[in-house]
Amino acid sequence: MTNLLSKREREGTEHMGLLFENNICCTFIHFDNLEKASNWYEKTLGFSVRKKDLPKGFVELHMEGVNLTLLTWRSTEKVRPRHPVFTFYSLDIEASHRKLKDKGVKVYDFSNAGSVSGFLFEDLEGNILMVCS
């Protein structure tokens, strides 16, 4: 993996007591049916695939910033969070909400926290995702 921080930045994190680099490299979502999930993220959410290897159990989506990787469950203990573990950003949150609903996605009502507005929705296997503006 490429070193994302300069030597000066790395030395700064050591002084803060961090045990690892001060960034998030990727986010994983696990699925029972990776091929269906990949198709859903492409067709429903509009992502394109950067790299796909179904036999190895992963699909990496084109993203700006942190990588989003779809994975096949490798454990018999499937623990699916009942809250979002990351948030998508939208410049037009009302349009994003409406378009997801129009595509038949299970979408929840808006919530506001001061100047931030957001909503939750579920993917095809029930993973909870969030969009904010």
N, C-alpha and C positions, 0 to 999 in steps of 0.2 A: 504494500500500500504506500502511496506517495506521502511523504512527510508534508503536511499541510501548514505547519507553523515554521517560522524562521527560528534560528538558534536563539536569538534574543527573546522571541515570544515564548519558546520552550523554557528558557531559563526563568522567565517571569512566572510561569505556571508552577515551577518548583518552589518558588518563594511563597506562593499562595497555599502550598500544602496539597496540591492536587496529586492524585495518584496516577493520572493519565492525562492525555492531551485535552485542552480546553475547547473541544468541538465534538459534534455528533457526526459520525461518518455515514451512518445509514440507519434505516428503519425497516423492520421486517414485519410482514403480516403472513400468518400461516393459513393454509387452506387444505381441505380434503381433496378437492378437485382443482389442481393448479391450472390445467388447460382451460376449464370453464372460467376460472377466476381471471386469467390473463385476458381472455376474450371479453369478459364483462368490463374490466378496467379500460380496455381499448375502446369498445363500442359505447359503453354507457358514460364513462367519465372522459373519454377522448384522449387518453394517454397513448403514446407510441412506445414500442418496446426497444430498449437499447440492446439487451442481450437475453436470449431465451435458451434454456437447456432443460427441457422437461424430464429427460432421464436422470439428470443430476438433481432435479427438484427445485429449480429457481427460474424466476423471470425478473429481470431488472428493467424498470421503467425509466424513460427519459424524464428527468426532473432537473430543475435549477436548485442548487443548494444540496441538501441532504439526499442521498440515494434512497429510493423506495424499492424494496425487493419483495416480491411475492415468493413464498416458500411452501413446499409440501411439508405437512406434519411429519416429523421423524420420531415422535414419541407417542406412546400409547396414552400418556396423560396429556390431554388437550385442555389447556387452560386459556380460555378466550376472555380477555378483559371486557368488562361491561361498561367501560368508559373509553373515550378516545385516548390513544397514546401519542398522537400528533395531530396537528391542525393544518388544513389547507388554507391558503389565503385567497380572497376574492376581492376584486375591485368593485364588482357589482353583486353584492350578496343576495339581493332580492331576485335578480335574474338567475343566479346559480340555484337558489332554492326552488324557483318555479320550474326550471329546466329539469332538475332531478325529479320533481313530482310528476312532470309531464312524461318522463321516461318510466314511470311506475316504480321508482325507488322509494323505499320507506323513509320518509323525511319527517323530522320532528320540528316543533315550533321554534321560533326565534327566542333567544335569550340575550339580555343586555347586561354588560358589566361596565358601567361608566361609558367611556367612549368606544368600547369594543362591542360589536354585535356578532352573534354567531348562531349556528344551528348544528344539530347532529343528524346523521343519516346512517343507514346500514348498507353494507355491500351484500352481495349475493349469498354469503355464508353467515351473515349476521355480525360481522365485525363492525364496531361502532367507530364512525369517522366524524370529523368536525370540520366546519368551514367557518372562518371569521373574516371580518373586515376591519 
